[in-house]
């Protein structure tokens, strides 16, 4: 009986601890600046020798106050992501940042971040945003945001942002709970994979004719990240 109670207690503690992890694992030291020259493969990046760390390891002249070109993408948006690949000092700190520029009627199309929750703040303009919950409900939650408004996209859920204004651009800043949140743009992944997914598979999945899938796969699925 005692052993059963102990096992139950340990199990509950493990579940509670797992639920508490909402971002990358916490660092066990002040910092662990990424050593991009190391050939050792770990979950993240190997630490640079602390004696060699400089202020520049935590700095990037990102010019996030400057507008980005939204015409380079067919979807009319430009995402400037600041993650551990751009600031080595972010390694193990569980956070990153992005500026998102939207052309009039531009969008950041439906996508997911497999490793991060996102909190988005509108700096200029208006955005129509939303996300879809997981199976089986697939509930769609959406909101129109104005300058200064904030919205949260839970980790791993499909979400988007759209600028409904046909005349004015919009700008947002997003914080993400991972040093490397990742992004899976749904249309790009499904119809622009390399090599392509069989049109038999996609025709069955989307309940459309194969010629429709073939047409979609023939499109140019450009990335809006830089």
C-alpha positions in Angstrom: 0.0 0.0 0.0 2.8 2.4 0.9 4.7 1.6 -2.3 1.5 2.3 -4.3 1.0 5.7 -2.6 4.6 6.6 -3.2 4.3 5.7 -6.9 1.1 7.8 -7.2 2.9 10.7 -5.6 5.9 10.5 -7.9 3.6 10.2 -10.9 1.6 13.3 -9.9 4.7 15.3 -9.3 6.1 14.3 -12.7 2.9 15.4 -14.4 2.8 18.7 -12.5 6.4 19.4 -13.5 5.8 18.6 -17.1 2.8 20.9 -17.2 4.9 23.7 -15.7 7.4 23.6 -18.6 6.0 26.2 -21.1 9.2 27.1 -22.8 12.7 25.9 -23.4 14.4 24.3 -20.3 15.8 26.8 -17.9 19.5 27.6 -17.9 21.5 26.3 -15.0 24.0 29.2 -15.2 24.0 32.9 -15.9 24.2 32.3 -19.7 25.4 29.7 -22.2 26.4 31.7 -25.3 26.2 29.5 -28.4 29.5 28.3 -29.8 28.6 28.1 -33.5 32.1 26.7 -34.3 31.6 23.6 -32.3 31.0 20.3 -34.2 29.3 18.7 -31.1 25.6 18.1 -31.6 23.3 18.8 -28.7 19.7 19.9 -28.1 20.5 23.6 -28.7 24.1 24.7 -28.9 27.3 24.0 -27.0 28.3 26.7 -24.6 31.1 29.1 -25.5 33.9 29.4 -22.9 32.6 32.1 -20.4 36.0 33.7 -20.4 35.6 34.4 -24.1 32.1 35.9 -23.9 31.7 39.5 -24.9 28.8 42.0 -24.9 28.5 41.5 -28.7 27.3 38.0 -28.0 24.1 39.5 -26.6 23.7 42.3 -29.2 22.4 42.7 -32.8 22.0 45.9 -34.7 18.7 44.5 -36.0 17.2 47.9 -37.0 13.7 46.8 -36.0 12.6 50.4 -36.2 12.9 50.2 -40.0 10.1 49.1 -42.3 10.7 45.8 -44.2 9.9 45.2 -47.8 6.5 43.3 -48.0 6.6 43.1 -51.8 9.2 40.3 -51.8 6.5 37.8 -50.7 3.4 36.8 -52.5 1.4 36.8 -49.2 2.4 40.5 -48.6 4.2 40.1 -45.3 7.8 40.1 -44.1 8.9 38.4 -40.8 12.2 39.4 -39.3 13.0 36.8 -36.7 15.6 37.4 -34.0 16.6 34.0 -32.6 19.6 32.2 -31.3 21.1 31.9 -34.8 21.3 35.7 -34.8 22.1 36.4 -31.2 24.2 33.6 -29.7 23.6 34.9 -26.2 19.9 33.7 -26.5 21.1 30.1 -26.2 19.2 28.3 -23.3 17.3 31.5 -22.4 14.0 30.3 -23.9 13.0 33.5 -25.8 13.1 35.1 -29.2 11.6 38.1 -31.0 10.1 39.0 -34.4 9.0 42.1 -36.2 6.2 41.4 -38.7 5.4 43.9 -41.5 2.1 43.6 -43.4 1.3 45.2 -46.7 -2.3 46.5 -47.3 -4.3 43.2 -47.4 -1.2 41.3 -46.6 -1.1 38.3 -44.3 1.2 36.1 -42.3 -0.5 32.9 -43.5 -1.6 30.0 -41.4 1.4 28.4 -39.6 2.5 26.9 -36.4 5.4 27.3 -34.0 6.3 23.7 -32.9 8.4 24.9 -29.9 6.9 28.2 -28.8 3.9 30.1 -27.5 3.7 33.6 -29.2 2.4 36.9 -27.8 1.9 39.5 -30.5 1.5 43.3 -30.1 0.2 45.6 -32.8 2.4 48.6 -33.3 0.7 50.2 -36.3 -2.5 49.5 -38.1 -5.2 46.8 -37.7 -4.9 43.1 -37.8 -7.4 40.3 -38.0 -5.9 37.3 -36.1 -6.9 33.9 -35.0 -6.0 30.3 -34.2 -7.6 26.9 -34.3 -7.7 24.4 -31.5 -6.7 20.8 -31.8 -8.9 17.8 -32.8 -11.7 17.0 -32.4 -13.2 20.4 -31.7 -11.1 22.5 -34.2 -12.6 25.6 -32.6 -11.7 28.8 -34.3 -10.9 31.8 -32.0 -10.4 35.2 -33.7 -10.1 38.9 -32.9 -9.6 42.2 -34.7 -6.6 44.0 -33.1 -5.8 47.7 -33.2 -2.7 49.6 -32.3 -1.5 48.6 -28.8 -3.6 45.4 -28.6 -2.1 42.1 -27.6 -3.0 38.5 -28.5 -1.6 35.1 -27.6 -1.2 32.1 -29.9 -0.7 28.9 -27.9 2.2 26.6 -28.7 1.8 24.4 -31.7 -1.6 25.6 -32.8 -2.3 26.8 -36.3 -2.7 30.6 -36.4 -2.5 33.6 -38.7 -2.5 37.4 -39.0 -4.2 39.4 -41.8 -4.2 43.1 -42.5 -7.8 43.9 -43.6 -7.0 47.5 -44.6 -6.6 47.9 -48.4 -4.8 51.2 -48.0 -2.6 51.2 -45.0 0.2 48.8 -43.9 0.5 47.3 -40.4 3.3 46.3 -38.1 3.5 44.0 -35.1 6.1 42.7 -32.7 6.0 39.2 -31.4 7.8 37.5 -28.5 8.1 33.7 -28.6 8.9 31.3 -25.7 11.9 29.6 -27.4 15.3 30.5 -28.5 14.4 28.7 -31.8 10.6 28.5 -32.1 10.5 27.1 -35.6 7.8 27.9 -38.1 5.7 25.5 -40.2 3.7 27.4 -42.9 0.8 25.0 -43.6 0.4 25.6 -47.4 4.2 25.5 -48.0 4.7 22.3 -46.0 1.7 20.5 -47.6 2.0 21.6 -51.2 5.6 22.8 -51.5 7.4 19.9 -49.8 10.6 18.6 -51.4 10.1 15.9 -52.7 6.3 16.4 -53.1 3.8 14.5 -51.2 1.8 12.1 -53.5 -1.2 13.8 -55.0 -3.1 10.6 -54.2 -2.5 11.2 -50.5 -3.4 14.9 -50.7 -6.5 14.4 -52.9 -7.8 11.9 -50.3 -6.9 14.2 -47.4 -8.5 17.3 -48.8 -11.3 15.5 -50.6 -10.5 17.2 -54.0 -9.5 16.0 -57.4 -5.9 15.2 -58.1 -5.7 17.9 -60.8 -6.5 20.5 -58.0 -3.6 19.1 -56.0 -1.3 19.1 -59.0 -2.2 22.8 -59.6 -1.5 23.7 -56.0 1.8 21.9 -56.0 2.9 23.7 -59.2 2.6 27.1 -57.4 5.6 29.0 -56.1 5.4 28.6 -52.3 7.7 31.4 -51.1 8.9 31.9 -47.5 8.1 35.3 -45.9 10.8 34.9 -43.2 14.2 36.6 -43.4 
